[in-house]
Amino acid sequence: KVRVASGIDWIFEQVEEAIILEDDCLPHPTFFRYCEELLSFYRNDQRVAMISGNNFLQGFQASDNSYYFSNHTHGWGWATWRDRWQKDYDVEMKAWPYVRDEGRIENWFETKVEQKYWSRTFEKVYKGRIDTYDYQWFFAVLLNGRHSILPNVNLVSNIGFGSEATHTINSSPMANLPVKEMLFPLKHPQKMVVSRSSDAFFFDKFCNVPVHKRIIKKLLRFLRVYI
């Protein structure tokens, strides 16, 4: 987590805005133009934290716009600005105990299931039990009341899942997704309103995993370590 965070810190010591692509991800060529145009379009709009190239909705689409607004921060291929990153991001998530103890997470997520899931996740990150940088960015975006932009087609595919991977050893329904072309000119939403239906679809599909599947996943991880 520290190396990725410090790398992005360094980037924003050099430039005002950047497109960030993880090393095991392949983008559609239109991903770069999409990011570039939206970096310019929302440069002075502090309500927007980032622009993502990921879409995990498997064809579900709440509108015919080119993108939608979300509370989620999918970061396998994304872009943001210096002022958002430097102002908001904290790799140690020092504000989490205050958010947790004041019950502020109830204002961020509508359902008890989401509140419990993200409280558990943020607690693990805060205590160092999850070694990553991106949950801290998700937390920072929520904490500062900003939104993410997600495309209505998937522009980035993560091909880094598998037995030879460093971290993403287990298979994932989000791995190796096909990419599609982003059409131009971009069709912008008329209002900045988070698509609750899209966020709910993502959470129910990829986060709200049944207990028996979580047990099987932990068992497989245990066997891989000790066999």
N, C-alpha and C positions, 0 to 999 in steps of 0.2 A: 504493500500500500504506500509506503513512504517513497519508493523510487518513482512510481508513476506520478504521485502528487508533486514531488519535487521537480520532476520533468516538466509538468504543466506550469508550475511556478516559474521555471526558467523561461519557458516559451513566452509568458506574458511579461517578462522583463524585457523582451525584445520587440514584441509586436502588440498592436491594439486588439486584434482579433485573430482567431485561428480555427482551422479545421483539423480535427484530431481523429486518427484512424488507427485502431489497434492492429498489431502486427499479424494477427491470424484472421483478419477480416478482409474480404474482397468487396469493393463497391461497384455498383453500376457507374459508368462514366458520367451520367447525368447527376450523380450525387454531388459532385463538386460545384456545378453551376447552381444547383438547388441551394446548397449552403451559402454560396457566395451572394446570391440574390437576396436571400433572407437575412444574412448578416447585415447587408446594406439597408434593407427595408425596415428592420427592427432595431437598428443600431442605437437609436435614441429613445427606445421604448423600454423603460426599466421593468415593465411587467413580464418581459420575456427573459428567461434565464439561459436558454440553450436551444439549439436546433438539432434534432436527431435524424439520422438516416434509417432508423429501424422501424419496421412495422411488423408486429407479431399477430395481427388480427385475422389472418388466414381468410381473407376475402370479406370479412365484416367491414362495413363502411357506413358511417353515420351521415355522411353528406357527399356531395360530388365535388367538393373543394380539393385542392391539391394537397392540403395538409389540415391537421386539426390541433387543437390545444389540449394539453394533458397535464396531469399532476405527476406523471411518471417520467423518469429521466433515463431512457435507454441510451447506453453510451458505447456501443461497439463501433459506431462511426458518428461523429457529432461535431458541433461547432459552438463557440461562445466568444464572449468579449472579455477583455482584460478587466474592466471595471466590475463585472459580475463575479468573475472568479476571485479576484483579489479581495473584494469586499465580503463575499459570502462564505468562501470555502474554509473549512477547518478540518484537517485530517484527523485530529484527535476528538472531534465532536464534543467539545467541552460544554456546550449548551444543553446536551441531552439530559443530564439529571434534572435541570430546571423544567424542561419540557415534560419529562416523565412525571415529576412530582406534582406539577401544576395541572396535569391532565390535559395538556394542550393538544395531545394527539387526537383527542376526540373531535377537535375542530377540523382536523385534516382529513379524516376518513369517516365515511358515512356509517359503515356497518361495524358491529362489534367484532366480527371475524377479521376485518381489515385492521382494526385498531390493535387487536391482540397480536396479529401476525407481524405488523411493523414495529410494535413495541418490543416484541421478542427479538426481532432482527436488529433493531438499533441498539438494544442492550448488549447483544453479542458483539457488535462492532465496537461499541464503546469500551467493552472489557477486553478487547483484543482477541476474541475468539473467532472472528472472521477477518482474514487478512486480505483486505481489498481497499480501494480508494473510492469506489463509486457510490456505495451506500451513503458515504459522508456527503457527497455532492447532492444526492437525492434529499437528504436531511436538510442541507443548506438551502436548497430551492424552496422546500416547504416552509422552513423557518422564516425566510424572507418574503414569503407571499408571492413568489414568481411562478411562471408557467413554462412548460416545455412545448416545443413544436415537434410534431411527429408527422411523417408523410403518410399519405393514403395508399402508397405502394411501398413495398420493401426495397430499399436502395442499397443495403449492406448485408452481406452474408458472412456469418462466422463459420469458418471451415476448420477451426482449431480444436474441435472435440474429438476425443478418441484415446486409445490406450497409450499413445506416445505423448499426450499433452502434459503440460506442467500442472495445470489446475483442473481443467475441464475434461476429466477422464471419463466421467459418466456421460451417456448419451443424453440428449435434450431435444424436445420438440422444437426448440428455437434454433437448433444447429442446422447448418447447411441449407438454409431456406433460399429458394430462388430469388433473384433480384429482377426488378422490372424497370423499365424506362420511366422517368418523370417527364411528363409532357409540359411544354412551354407554349405560351406564357403561363405562368403560375396563376391559378385561380385562388384568390385570397378569401378567407372567411370574412363576412361583413362585420362580425363582432368577436371580441376575444372572450369566448365562453368555453370553459373546459367541457369536453365531451365525456360526460359521466358514463354513458353507455359503453363507449370504447374502453375507458379505464376499467369499468366493471367486467367487461368481457376478458380483458387481459388478466386481471386478478383471478377471476374464477378459473381461467384456463391454465395458468402457469404458476400461480402462487398458492391457491387454496387447494393444496394437495391432500387427499384423504390420509388418515392416520396410518392405515396399513401400508400405503405406498411409501410413507416416510420411514416406517420401520424397515421395510425391505431395502430402501436406499442406504440407511445407516448400517444394516447388516452387510451389504455388499462392500461398503467402504471399510468396515472392520475386517472382513475376510481378505480384502486386497492388501491391507497393511500387515496382517499377521500370517498370511500363507506364503 
